[in-house]
């Protein structure tokens, strides 16, 4: 990953620590990058750790498109207890012994939550209901009903099952799981629904995001490492993935001629070939400059964001 300084435009892949909101990480990055123009490509709950993609300066224009990409997680689901938040941060609302669960029943519950499913997000999510965040309505004592919405769970696997006891003495079973899913999927809702389907309740006790689209955990840096790079007088400053590199990793590449690049920069809708898939395409000029993010509309390129 190349390094730039002086208010660079690009991505910073952060390994978010537990206890931090995504907004907390953005605030810290604004200080380190010395710019207010910082955003993220999809939030992580405070309890969760792992890959959080941040955009600096012009790269913020990429974030809304990156947020729609596939994500991958590892986590722990506790069967036998239900919480108000569907994770370990919420108050326990029900407990039921969950030892001696048949593995075939667990596998059947996992299978029912794999593929294209309808999911009801957690009531304490950031989803807006009539313009107000769901978690705010819950805090205000409202009885919130969130409609189910379609999500895709490409893979939902159990790697181990461990019987133990919760702090209140309830016999519980902890599952180590991995999930690959579409944007908008709530892993804590999967935990809740798996426990409900098994008749014992469930919630998420740990979660780590290992991938957002093409950006993986091995590319992520902790906030401490990033701060050290910024403070190192002999270093090159903030570790940034340049715009072109970030776009080429996440989107289909389209190499265009110099005249075509100029037309795209001016918002012209030039003829565009068909590429596999329906997502955005990154257009690059003959000198390798990332020109624009475009989509195919009736055979012509429509600019989503211009960068060149």
C-alpha positions as CSV (number, residue, x, y, z in Angstrom):
1,X,0.0,0.0,0.0
2,X,1.5,3.3,-1.0
3,X,1.8,6.2,1.4
4,X,0.9,9.8,0.8
5,X,0.6,12.9,3.0
6,X,-0.6,16.5,2.8
7,X,-4.3,15.7,2.8
8,X,-4.2,12.7,0.5
9,X,-7.2,11.4,-1.4
10,X,-7.6,7.7,-0.9
11,X,-8.7,4.9,1.4
12,X,-7.4,4.0,4.9
13,X,-8.3,0.5,6.0
14,X,-8.7,0.5,9.7
15,X,-8.8,-2.5,12.1
16,X,-11.5,-1.0,14.4
17,X,-11.1,-1.7,18.1
18,X,-14.0,-2.8,20.3
19,X,-15.8,-0.1,22.2
20,X,-15.4,2.5,19.4
21,X,-18.3,3.6,17.2
22,X,-17.6,4.1,13.5
23,X,-18.1,7.8,14.1
24,X,-15.3,7.7,16.8
25,X,-12.9,6.2,14.3
26,X,-13.8,8.9,11.7
27,X,-13.3,11.6,14.3
28,X,-9.8,10.3,15.1
29,X,-8.9,10.0,11.4
30,X,-10.0,13.6,10.8
31,X,-7.4,14.6,13.4
32,X,-4.7,12.4,12.0
33,X,-5.4,13.4,8.3
34,X,-5.9,17.0,9.3
35,X,-9.1,17.3,7.3
36,X,-12.8,17.2,8.0
37,X,-13.4,15.4,4.7
38,X,-13.4,11.8,6.1
39,X,-16.2,9.2,5.8
40,X,-16.7,5.5,6.2
41,X,-18.1,2.8,3.8
42,X,-20.6,1.1,6.2
43,X,-20.7,1.1,10.0
44,X,-19.6,-1.4,12.6
45,X,-21.3,-1.7,16.0
46,X,-19.2,-0.6,19.0
47,X,-18.9,-4.2,20.1
48,X,-17.5,-5.3,16.8
49,X,-13.9,-5.1,15.6
50,X,-12.2,-5.5,12.2
51,X,-12.3,-3.9,8.8
52,X,-13.6,-0.4,8.6
53,X,-13.0,1.3,5.2
54,X,-12.4,5.1,5.5
55,X,-12.3,7.6,2.6
56,X,-10.1,10.7,2.8
57,X,-10.7,13.8,0.7
58,X,-11.9,12.9,-2.8
59,X,-12.2,9.2,-1.9
60,X,-15.3,10.0,0.1
61,X,-17.1,10.0,-3.3
62,X,-16.4,6.3,-3.6
63,X,-17.8,5.4,-0.2
64,X,-21.5,5.0,-1.0
65,X,-20.6,2.6,-3.8
66,X,-18.2,0.6,-1.7
67,X,-20.8,0.3,1.1
68,X,-22.9,-1.9,-1.2
69,X,-20.2,-4.6,-1.6
70,X,-20.2,-8.1,0.0
71,X,-18.9,-8.4,3.6
72,X,-17.3,-11.3,5.6
73,X,-17.3,-11.9,9.4
74,X,-16.3,-14.3,12.1
75,X,-18.2,-14.3,15.4
76,X,-19.6,-16.1,18.4
77,X,-23.3,-16.8,18.9
78,X,-24.6,-17.8,22.3
79,X,-27.6,-20.1,22.3
80,X,-29.7,-20.1,25.4
81,X,-30.1,-16.3,26.1
82,X,-32.0,-13.5,24.4
83,X,-31.1,-9.8,24.8
84,X,-32.8,-6.6,24.0
85,X,-30.1,-5.6,21.5
86,X,-29.6,-9.1,20.1
87,X,-25.9,-8.9,21.2
88,X,-23.9,-8.9,24.4
89,X,-24.3,-5.2,25.0
90,X,-28.0,-5.5,25.8
91,X,-29.9,-6.6,28.9
92,X,-30.8,-10.3,29.0
93,X,-34.6,-10.7,28.5
94,X,-34.9,-14.5,28.5
95,X,-32.9,-17.6,29.4
96,X,-33.4,-21.2,28.6
97,X,-31.1,-24.2,29.0
98,X,-29.3,-24.9,25.7
99,X,-27.1,-27.9,26.4
100,X,-27.3,-31.2,24.4
101,X,-28.6,-29.4,21.3
102,X,-28.5,-31.8,18.3
103,X,-25.9,-30.7,15.7
104,X,-28.4,-31.6,12.9
105,X,-30.9,-29.2,14.4
106,X,-28.3,-26.4,14.6
107,X,-27.2,-27.2,11.0
108,X,-30.9,-27.1,9.9
109,X,-31.3,-23.7,11.6
110,X,-28.2,-22.4,9.8
111,X,-29.4,-23.7,6.5
112,X,-32.7,-21.9,6.9
113,X,-30.8,-18.6,7.3
114,X,-28.6,-19.1,4.3
115,X,-29.3,-17.8,0.8
116,X,-31.7,-15.1,-0.1
117,X,-33.8,-14.5,3.0
118,X,-36.1,-11.9,4.6
119,X,-34.5,-10.4,7.7
120,X,-36.0,-8.2,10.4
121,X,-33.1,-5.9,11.6
122,X,-32.5,-5.4,15.3
123,X,-34.8,-2.9,17.0
124,X,-31.8,-1.0,18.2
125,X,-30.3,-0.5,14.8
126,X,-29.6,2.7,13.0
127,X,-32.5,2.2,10.5
128,X,-34.7,5.2,10.2
129,X,-38.5,4.8,10.8
130,X,-40.4,7.9,9.7
131,X,-37.1,9.9,9.8
132,X,-36.0,8.8,13.3
133,X,-33.4,6.2,14.1
134,X,-34.9,2.9,15.4
135,X,-32.6,2.9,18.4
136,X,-33.7,6.4,19.4
137,X,-37.3,5.3,19.3
138,X,-36.5,2.3,21.5
139,X,-34.6,4.5,24.0
140,X,-37.7,6.8,24.1
141,X,-39.8,3.8,25.1
142,X,-41.6,3.2,21.8
143,X,-42.6,-0.3,20.6
144,X,-40.8,-0.4,17.3
145,X,-41.8,-2.6,14.4
146,X,-39.2,-2.8,11.6
147,X,-40.4,-4.5,8.4
148,X,-38.4,-7.5,7.0
149,X,-36.2,-6.8,4.1
150,X,-34.3,-9.0,1.6
151,X,-30.7,-9.8,2.3
152,X,-28.3,-12.5,0.9
153,X,-26.3,-14.7,3.1
154,X,-23.9,-16.4,0.8
155,X,-22.3,-18.5,3.4
156,X,-23.2,-19.3,7.1
157,X,-21.0,-21.9,8.7
158,X,-20.5,-23.3,12.2
159,X,-16.9,-24.1,13.0
160,X,-17.3,-25.3,16.6
161,X,-19.9,-25.7,19.4
162,X,-18.9,-25.4,23.0
163,X,-21.2,-26.0,26.0
164,X,-20.6,-23.7,29.0
165,X,-22.5,-21.7,31.6
166,X,-23.5,-18.1,31.4
167,X,-22.8,-15.7,34.4
168,X,-26.3,-16.3,35.7
169,X,-25.8,-20.1,35.6
170,X,-27.8,-20.8,32.5
171,X,-26.5,-23.8,30.5
172,X,-25.6,-22.2,27.1
173,X,-23.9,-23.3,23.9
174,X,-21.4,-21.0,22.1
175,X,-21.0,-21.3,18.4
176,X,-18.0,-20.1,16.5
177,X,-19.4,-19.0,13.1
178,X,-18.3,-17.3,9.9
179,X,-20.7,-15.4,7.6
180,X,-20.4,-14.0,4.1
181,X,-23.3,-11.7,3.3
182,X,-24.7,-8.8,1.3
183,X,-24.6,-5.2,2.6
184,X,-27.4,-4.5,5.1
185,X,-27.3,-7.9,6.7
186,X,-27.3,-7.9,10.5
187,X,-25.2,-10.7,12.0
188,X,-26.9,-10.2,15.4
189,X,-30.2,-10.7,13.8
190,X,-28.9,-14.0,12.4
191,X,-27.9,-14.9,16.0
192,X,-31.4,-13.9,17.3
193,X,-33.2,-15.8,14.6
194,X,-31.1,-19.0,14.9
195,X,-31.8,-19.1,18.6
196,X,-35.5,-18.4,18.1
197,X,-35.7,-21.2,15.5
198,X,-34.1,-23.7,18.0
199,X,-36.5,-22.6,20.7
200,X,-33.8,-21.5,23.2
201,X,-33.0,-17.9,22.1
202,X,-29.7,-16.5,21.0
203,X,-27.6,-13.5,20.7
204,X,-24.2,-12.4,19.4
205,X,-21.3,-12.2,21.9
206,X,-18.4,-11.4,19.6
207,X,-18.0,-10.1,16.0
208,X,-15.0,-9.4,13.8
209,X,-15.3,-8.2,10.2
210,X,-12.6,-9.7,8.1
211,X,-13.5,-8.3,4.7
212,X,-15.4,-5.5,2.9
213,X,-15.5,-6.1,-0.8
214,X,-11.9,-6.6,-1.9
215,X,-10.4,-5.0,1.3
216,X,-9.2,-7.6,3.8
217,X,-8.1,-7.7,7.4
218,X,-4.5,-8.2,6.4
219,X,-4.6,-4.8,4.8
220,X,-6.0,-3.1,7.9
221,X,-4.0,-1.2,10.5
222,X,-4.9,-0.4,14.1
223,X,-5.4,3.2,15.1
224,X,-2.3,3.0,17.1
225,X,-0.2,1.9,14.1
226,X,-1.7,4.6,12.0
227,X,-1.0,7.3,14.6
228,X,2.6,6.0,14.9
229,X,3.0,6.4,11.1
230,X,1.6,9.9,11.2
231,X,3.9,10.9,14.2
232,X,7.1,9.3,12.7
233,X,9.2,12.2,11.6
234,X,11.2,10.0,9.2
235,X,8.2,8.2,7.7
236,X,5.9,9.2,4.8
237,X,2.9,10.0,7.0
238,X,-0.6,8.6,6.8
239,X,-0.8,5.2,5.1
240,X,-3.2,5.7,2.3
241,X,-4.4,3.4,-0.6
242,X,-4.4,5.8,-3.6
243,X,-7.7,6.4,-5.4
244,X,-6.8,4.5,-8.6
245,X,-5.6,1.5,-6.7
246,X,-8.7,1.5,-4.5
247,X,-11.0,1.8,-7.5
248,X,-9.2,-0.9,-9.5
249,X,-9.5,-3.3,-6.6
250,X,-13.2,-2.8,-6.0
251,X,-14.7,-2.2,-9.5
252,X,-14.4,-3.6,-13.1
253,X,-11.7,-1.6,-14.9
254,X,-12.4,0.2,-18.3
255,X,-9.4,1.6,-20.1
256,X,-10.4,4.5,-22.3
257,X,-8.6,6.7,-24.9
258,X,-7.5,10.3,-24.1
259,X,-10.4,11.8,-26.0
260,X,-12.9,9.6,-24.2
261,X,-11.3,10.4,-20.9
262,X,-11.8,14.2,-21.6
263,X,-15.4,13.6,-22.5
264,X,-16.1,11.7,-19.3
265,X,-14.5,14.4,-17.3
266,X,-16.9,16.8,-18.8
267,X,-19.9,14.6,-18.1
268,X,-20.5,13.4,-21.6
269,X,-22.3,10.1,-22.1
270,X,-20.0,8.2,-24.4
271,X,-20.7,4.7,-25.9
272,X,-19.8,2.1,-23.3
273,X,-19.2,-1.7,-23.7
274,X,-21.0,-4.2,-21.6
275,X,-19.2,-5.7,-18.7
276,X,-20.2,-8.6,-16.6
277,X,-22.4,-7.6,-13.6
278,X,-24.5,-4.6,-13.0
279,X,-22.2,-2.6,-10.7
280,X,-20.2,0.6,-11.3
281,X,-17.2,0.5,-13.6
282,X,-13.9,2.4,-13.0
283,X,-12.7,4.3,-16.1
284,X,-9.0,4.9,-16.5
285,X,-7.2,7.1,-19.0
286,X,-4.3,5.9,-21.1
287,X,-1.8,7.3,-18.6
288,X,-3.4,5.1,-15.8
289,X,-5.2,8.0,-14.2
290,X,-8.5,7.1,-12.5
291,X,-11.0,9.3,-14.4
292,X,-14.5,8.4,-13.3
293,X,-16.8,5.9,-11.8
294,X,-19.5,5.2,-14.3
295,X,-22.5,2.9,-15.0
296,X,-24.0,1.7,-18.2
297,X,-27.2,3.3,-19.2
298,X,-28.6,2.0,-22.5
299,X,-25.1,1.5,-23.9
300,X,-23.7,4.8,-22.7
301,X,-21.6,5.7,-19.8
302,X,-23.3,7.8,-17.1
303,X,-20.8,9.3,-14.6
304,X,-21.5,8.5,-10.9
305,X,-18.5,10.4,-9.7
306,X,-15.6,12.2,-11.6
307,X,-12.0,12.0,-10.2
308,X,-9.6,12.8,-13.0
